[in-house]
């Protein structure tokens, strides 16, 4: 968790690419977790 906070803190001291990149990293991570949870639920319904 500390790594995520450090990434966010460093983005505020970064270039415009950092301002755009860090939120995209968080959105990508949320997409991966959401997809995994969906697939787990889908698998449970089939059994």
Backbone as JSON Lines, residues from 0, in Angstrom:
{"i":0,"aa":"X","n":[0.83,-1.2,0.0],"ca":[0.0,0.0,0.0],"c":[0.87,1.25,0.0]}
{"i":1,"aa":"X","n":[1.99,1.17,0.67],"ca":[2.89,2.32,0.73],"c":[3.4,2.68,-0.66]}
{"i":2,"aa":"X","n":[3.6,1.67,-1.5],"ca":[4.08,1.92,-2.86],"c":[3.07,2.73,-3.65]}
{"i":3,"aa":"X","n":[1.79,2.45,-3.47],"ca":[0.75,3.2,-4.2],"c":[0.73,4.66,-3.76]}
{"i":4,"aa":"X","n":[0.88,4.88,-2.45],"ca":[0.9,6.26,-1.95],"c":[2.14,7.0,-2.44]}
{"i":5,"aa":"X","n":[3.26,6.31,-2.49],"ca":[4.49,6.95,-2.98],"c":[4.35,7.29,-4.46]}
{"i":6,"aa":"X","n":[3.74,6.41,-5.23],"ca":[3.5,6.68,-6.66],"c":[2.63,7.92,-6.83]}
{"i":7,"aa":"X","n":[1.59,8.03,-6.02],"ca":[0.7,9.17,-6.12],"c":[1.41,10.46,-5.69]}
{"i":8,"aa":"X","n":[2.17,10.38,-4.61],"ca":[2.88,11.56,-4.11],"c":[3.92,12.04,-5.12]}
{"i":9,"aa":"X","n":[4.65,11.1,-5.73],"ca":[5.66,11.48,-6.71],"c":[5.04,12.04,-7.99]}
{"i":10,"aa":"X","n":[3.84,11.62,-8.31],"ca":[3.18,12.12,-9.52],"c":[2.89,13.61,-9.41]}
{"i":11,"aa":"X","n":[2.61,14.08,-8.21],"ca":[2.3,15.5,-8.03],"c":[3.53,16.38,-8.21]}
{"i":12,"aa":"X","n":[4.71,15.77,-8.1],"ca":[5.95,16.53,-8.31],"c":[6.53,16.24,-9.69]}
{"i":13,"aa":"X","n":[5.75,15.62,-10.53],"ca":[6.23,15.14,-11.81],"c":[5.8,16.05,-12.96]}
{"i":14,"aa":"X","n":[6.07,15.57,-14.15],"ca":[5.72,16.26,-15.39],"c":[4.24,15.99,-15.71]}
{"i":15,"aa":"X","n":[3.72,16.64,-16.74],"ca":[2.34,16.35,-17.15],"c":[2.12,14.87,-17.48]}
{"i":16,"aa":"X","n":[3.16,14.2,-17.98],"ca":[3.03,12.77,-18.25],"c":[2.78,11.99,-16.96]}
{"i":17,"aa":"X","n":[3.38,12.43,-15.87],"ca":[3.13,11.79,-14.58],"c":[1.72,12.02,-14.1]}
{"i":18,"aa":"X","n":[1.21,13.23,-14.34],"ca":[-0.17,13.54,-13.94],"c":[-1.16,12.65,-14.68]}
{"i":19,"aa":"X","n":[-0.86,12.3,-15.93],"ca":[-1.76,11.46,-16.73],"c":[-1.49,9.98,-16.46]}
{"i":20,"aa":"X","n":[-0.25,9.62,-16.35],"ca":[0.13,8.21,-16.23],"c":[-0.34,7.55,-14.94]}
{"i":21,"aa":"X","n":[-0.21,8.23,-13.82],"ca":[-0.56,7.62,-12.54],"c":[-2.05,7.28,-12.46]}
{"i":22,"aa":"X","n":[-2.97,8.2,-12.81],"ca":[-4.38,7.79,-12.8],"c":[-4.67,6.65,-13.76]}
{"i":23,"aa":"X","n":[-3.98,6.6,-14.9],"ca":[-4.18,5.5,-15.83],"c":[-3.73,4.18,-15.24]}
{"i":24,"aa":"X","n":[-2.64,4.21,-14.46],"ca":[-2.18,3.0,-13.78],"c":[-3.25,2.51,-12.8]}
{"i":25,"aa":"X","n":[-3.83,3.44,-12.04],"ca":[-4.87,3.07,-11.07],"c":[-6.1,2.52,-11.78]}
{"i":26,"aa":"X","n":[-6.49,3.13,-12.89],"ca":[-7.66,2.64,-13.63],"c":[-7.39,1.26,-14.22]}
{"i":27,"aa":"X","n":[-6.19,1.03,-14.71],"ca":[-5.83,-0.26,-15.27],"c":[-5.85,-1.33,-14.18]}
{"i":28,"aa":"X","n":[-5.34,-1.0,-13.01],"ca":[-5.34,-1.93,-11.89],"c":[-6.78,-2.25,-11.46]}
{"i":29,"aa":"X","n":[-7.65,-1.24,-11.42],"ca":[-9.04,-1.46,-11.06],"c":[-9.73,-2.35,-12.1]}
{"i":30,"aa":"X","n":[-9.4,-2.17,-13.37],"ca":[-9.96,-3.0,-14.43],"c":[-9.54,-4.45,-14.25]}
{"i":31,"aa":"X","n":[-8.28,-4.68,-13.94],"ca":[-7.78,-6.04,-13.75],"c":[-8.47,-6.7,-12.56]}
{"i":32,"aa":"X","n":[-8.58,-5.99,-11.43],"ca":[-9.22,-6.55,-10.24],"c":[-10.7,-6.79,-10.5]}
{"i":33,"aa":"X","n":[-11.37,-5.84,-11.15],"ca":[-12.78,-6.01,-11.46],"c":[-13.04,-7.19,-12.37]}
{"i":34,"aa":"X","n":[-12.2,-7.37,-13.37],"ca":[-12.34,-8.5,-14.28],"c":[-12.11,-9.81,-13.54]}
{"i":35,"aa":"X","n":[-11.14,-9.85,-12.67],"ca":[-10.87,-11.06,-11.9],"c":[-12.06,-11.41,-11.01]}
{"i":36,"aa":"X","n":[-12.62,-10.43,-10.33],"ca":[-13.77,-10.68,-9.47],"c":[-14.98,-11.16,-10.29]}
{"i":37,"aa":"X","n":[-15.19,-10.57,-11.45],"ca":[-16.28,-10.99,-12.32],"c":[-16.11,-12.44,-12.76]}
{"i":38,"aa":"X","n":[-14.89,-12.8,-13.14],"ca":[-14.64,-14.16,-13.6],"c":[-14.78,-15.16,-12.47]}
{"i":39,"aa":"X","n":[-14.39,-14.77,-11.25],"ca":[-14.55,-15.67,-10.1],"c":[-16.03,-15.9,-9.84]}
{"i":40,"aa":"X","n":[-16.83,-14.86,-9.85],"ca":[-18.28,-15.0,-9.64],"c":[-18.91,-15.83,-10.75]}
{"i":41,"aa":"X","n":[-18.48,-15.6,-11.97],"ca":[-19.02,-16.32,-13.11],"c":[-18.69,-17.82,-12.98]}
{"i":42,"aa":"X","n":[-17.5,-18.12,-12.53],"ca":[-17.09,-19.52,-12.36],"c":[-17.9,-20.2,-11.26]}
{"i":43,"aa":"X","n":[-18.2,-19.47,-10.17],"ca":[-18.99,-20.05,-9.08],"c":[-20.42,-20.36,-9.52]}
{"i":44,"aa":"X","n":[-20.98,-19.54,-10.4],"ca":[-22.35,-19.76,-10.87],"c":[-22.46,-20.97,-11.78]}
{"i":45,"aa":"X","n":[-21.38,-21.37,-12.42],"ca":[-21.41,-22.51,-13.32],"c":[-21.28,-23.83,-12.59]}
{"i":46,"aa":"X","n":[-20.86,-23.8,-11.33],"ca":[-20.67,-25.05,-10.58],"c":[-21.71,-25.22,-9.52]}
